[in-house]
Amino acid sequence: MVIDSDDRPVAVIEVTGVRVVPLAQVDLAHVVDEGKPDTSVAAWRESHERFWNSEEMREALEDPDFTVDDTTPVVLERFRLLTDLRLAE
């Protein structure tokens, strides 16, 4: 079950694969499959680093010095949408 920012269920998914890789090894195939507007690994990384290094993230992690670099492990998840619960509303 996937929930939104307000803790409402929005989808049912099936996880089809999970990889943990260093940030430097995120490839273009993952970037494209993520379905965001990023068209390069560099653009994907820039937008994700902006989020990961944000004050909100550091606050949520309770770590004011949190940062990511090439060696930071990232979880790359592949999934299939089974049901979009927003369509049932």
N, C-alpha and C positions, 0 to 999 in steps of 0.2 A: 504494500500500500504506500502510495506517495501522498504526502500532505503538503499544503501550501503554508505560507507565512502565518496564517491565522489558525493553523492546526486543523484545517478542513481536509478531508480525503478528496483527492482530485484524480487519482488514477490507480489502476492495478497494473503492475508490471511483472515480467518474468526476467530475472537476471540470467543472462546467457554467457557472461564471462567477466572476470575481474583480473586485472594485472596491477601490481605495485611496481612502479619504476621510478628512478630518479627523475626529477623535473627536467633535466637536460635530455632525457630520452623520450619525451612526449613527441609523437610523430604526427605528420600531416594527416594520415588516415584517421587518427583519433580526433584531431581538430575538425576535420570535415564531418565526420560522423556525429559529432556533438551537436551539429545543427545550428550553431550560432553564426553570426555574420562574419566571423573571422575567416580570412582566406589564406592565412599563413601561420606557421607555428609561432613566429615572432609576435604577431598581433594577438594570437590566443594567449601567449604567455604574458604579454603586457597587460591585457585586461584582467587576467586571473591574478597576477601579482598585485595589481592595484587593489583588488578585493582582499587578497590574503594579507597584505601589508597595511590595510586600513586601520584606523583607530577603533572602529566597531569590532573588527576581528580580534585585535589585540585585547580589547576590553572583554569580549566573549571568552577568550582563552585565559584571561587574567594574567597576561604576559605582555607588559608594555614594550618589551624588546623583541617580540616575535618577528621573524623575517624568514623569507625563503631564499634558497640559492639552488645552483645546479644539482646539488646532492640531496635536496629535500625529497623524501619519498612522497609520491602522489598516487592515489588510487584511481585507476581508469576502469570504469564500469561500463559494460555493454548490457543492454536490456531490450526487451521487446514489449511494446505497449499492448496489454491485453484488453483493458477497458478504460475509456476516458469517462470518468464519473461526472465531469462538468457537463457532458452532453445529456445526462439523465436529469438535470435540474429543470 
